């Protein structure tokens, strides 16, 4: 970001956040307290209207009225699947078995995503309040927050917040003098990506291996310890108190008709302003990347944006005017996901990019079902072959064949969506795959098996800097003589390019 | 803190907290340090230590409070300075060696260090 301060003669104005390009298009609902209040002081949360929504729900409304507001608001689950939260709560309410559980999915595992972490760290009480409202609505007295152990600060803040909420009487028996009782516990996840899948998550809380099981039965009918359970994402719970306080109409008036409210993204990658943003649904990718994100780093060309994390998809420059909402992103070929948004520039090889996510997703396969366990591995083998320059013409069909089967036959979303990034990059960047396979070239000059480093003889002064810095000892040449890189020894690490002061090394 | 056992009591407590907050805003120097994981990773811990050190050197008292992530990860560590009855002004990428100047010019001299300023946190946020 450039300095926003405008200096005029005799007058200096410091702009308000709302005038900064980064914030101008943002609407903060779930993030309203993040960065504003001290998250370790419940008093500051209360001063900003905290726990008034819970008070309103349990003293002025019936559980059915709470559910009806949530349904009317049309809030869709912010974990990624986008199921209407109010309907989910209604299913759990209708289940007769007791006890019931309220569960918060805070097992945020996507590389480059930090939306849930920031809310838990910056405003933990909003999540606690949202869970208590959900508990009242479905008739539950016990809740769990499943938070990955790699988030120590989030867990520390949650622990403080839960303790304070108990002291103030927002958790525990007879909350605010009513008959409603609810208490909350933290379960620390051990770092398995698949535990973000709700059935695997519940298995993990029960102390079993974090493996998914087929649905139905859905958690609302048979969840934790086979009892009715409601699982929502951190962001969905954090929005609930605001919907109760301000009404369904207010929430539905923000965003688009079928995806009301705001979307929260962790904007990362090759943009100038990386950060955490909350925008009305329907904001376009272009507005997010160029207006809020300030464009591509170093003035380079935009190449693709990955939404939905390792199970999502990438979109090319032609899709920049796609509005971000649950349906438009799927239609365009990506997914909303939980809110990771990674921007890449022209220097990124899309085969390598897809391979990165595939490596992640296949390593995180729990191994329970064959399509995911074997399919992911085979897919990775094909992609590795292509990026090494050993790709065969039939490999592209092979990718599509494996992907289709994984999508149709895998047990849970992890296996079903693992091929997502590969399929999306193949769809939008097919020519890059073909260049790797037929021409044995990597257009972005990234894949090590397909590039060679060469000395540009006219520019080389024989200063010997590259020779001294080459870790592989691949460079030869005498002082003030043109140097030579032996392609058989060269590791393609790129250090010589970085250290050369005369632009005398090129990649082919 | 005794349990809050009715909605009335909660509303009364909220008002009392709002007033206390408003009073502090009018009377105190408040320094906010963005200390979420993103802030800490960018060095907010060191920056905060330096703030305490430099305030101590000058015998100044200010309320130092930590806040979560406000979103501008690229500008972390973020430090906001709020003088009594003045707007809350945010500085970006505040390294320990920048702290002394912010304290001298802004807190003591009353003039924000414009070249490091990011913006003003809106009061209705």
Contacts between the chains, C-beta under 8 A, distances in Angstrom:
chain1	res1	chain2	res2	distance
A	1	B	72	7.5
A	1	B	74	6.8
A	1	B	75	6.5
A	1	B	92	7.4
A	1	B	118	7.3
A	3	B	114	7.7
A	3	B	115	6.2
A	3	B	117	7.4
A	4	B	117	7.7
A	4	B	118	6.9
A	4	B	119	6.0
A	5	B	114	4.7
A	5	B	115	7.4
A	5	B	117	5.5
A	7	B	114	7.1
A	12	B	114	6.3
A	14	B	87	7.7
A	14	B	89	6.3
A	14	B	112	6.6
A	14	B	114	7.4
A	14	B	117	5.5
A	14	B	119	6.4
A	14	B	120	5.2
A	15	B	119	5.2
A	15	B	120	6.9
A	16	B	119	6.3
A	16	B	120	5.0
A	16	B	121	8.0
A	16	B	122	5.1
A	17	B	90	7.7
A	17	B	119	4.9
A	17	B	120	6.8
A	17	B	121	5.9
A	17	B	122	5.6
A	17	B	125	7.2
A	18	B	122	5.5
A	19	B	119	7.4
A	20	B	118	7.5
A	20	B	119	5.2
A	22	B	71	7.4
A	22	B	72	6.3
A	23	B	71	7.7
A	26	B	71	7.8
A	28	B	125	7.3
A	31	B	71	6.9
A	32	B	125	7.4
A	33	B	68	7.9
A	34	B	67	8.0
A	34	B	68	4.8
A	34	B	69	5.8
A	34	B	70	6.3
A	34	B	71	7.4
A	35	B	34	6.2
A	35	B	36	7.8
A	35	B	67	5.1
A	35	B	68	5.5
A	35	B	69	5.7
A	35	B	70	2.5
A	35	B	71	6.7
A	35	B	78	7.7
A	36	B	67	6.5
A	36	B	70	7.2
A	36	B	121	7.2
A	36	B	125	5.8
A	37	B	67	6.5
A	37	B	68	8.0
A	38	B	65	4.8
A	38	B	66	6.0
A	38	B	67	5.9
A	39	B	66	8.0
A	39	B	67	7.3
A	39	B	68	5.2
A	40	B	66	7.3
A	43	B	17	5.0
A	43	B	20	7.9
A	44	B	17	7.5
A	44	B	21	7.3
A	46	B	10	7.4
A	46	B	13	6.3
A	46	B	14	5.2
A	46	B	17	5.5
A	47	B	14	6.3
A	47	B	17	3.8
A	47	B	18	4.9
A	47	B	20	7.8
A	47	B	21	5.2
A	49	B	14	7.0
A	50	B	14	7.9
A	51	B	10	6.3
A	52	B	10	6.9
A	52	B	11	7.5
A	52	B	14	7.0
A	55	B	7	4.6
A	55	B	10	5.4
A	56	B	7	8.0
A	59	B	7	5.3
A	114	B	37	7.4
A	114	B	38	7.2
A	117	B	36	7.9
A	117	B	37	6.4
A	118	B	36	6.0
A	118	B	37	8.0
A	118	B	38	7.5
A	118	B	68	6.4
A	118	B	69	4.4
A	121	B	36	4.6
A	121	B	37	6.4
A	121	B	68	4.9
A	121	B	69	6.7
A	122	B	36	5.8
A	122	B	67	7.0
A	122	B	68	2.1
A	122	B	69	5.4
A	122	B	70	7.9
A	123	B	68	6.5
A	151	B	37	7.6
A	153	B	36	7.0
A	153	B	37	5.4
A	153	B	40	7.4
A	154	B	37	7.8
A	167	B	1	5.4
A	167	B	3	7.3
A	168	B	1	6.1
A	168	B	3	6.4
A	168	B	4	5.4
A	169	B	3	3.4
A	169	B	4	5.1
A	169	B	5	6.3
A	170	B	4	7.6
A	172	B	3	8.0
A	174	B	5	8.0
A	176	B	4	6.6
A	176	B	5	6.5
A	176	B	6	6.1
A	176	B	7	6.0
A	176	B	10	6.6
A	177	B	5	4.5
A	177	B	6	4.9
A	272	B	74	7.3
A	273	B	72	7.1
A	273	B	74	5.4
A	274	B	73	5.2
A	274	B	74	4.8
A	275	B	71	4.7
A	275	B	72	5.0
A	275	B	73	4.4
A	275	B	74	6.0
A	276	B	69	5.8
A	276	B	71	4.3
A	276	B	73	6.6
A	277	B	71	6.1
A	278	B	71	7.9
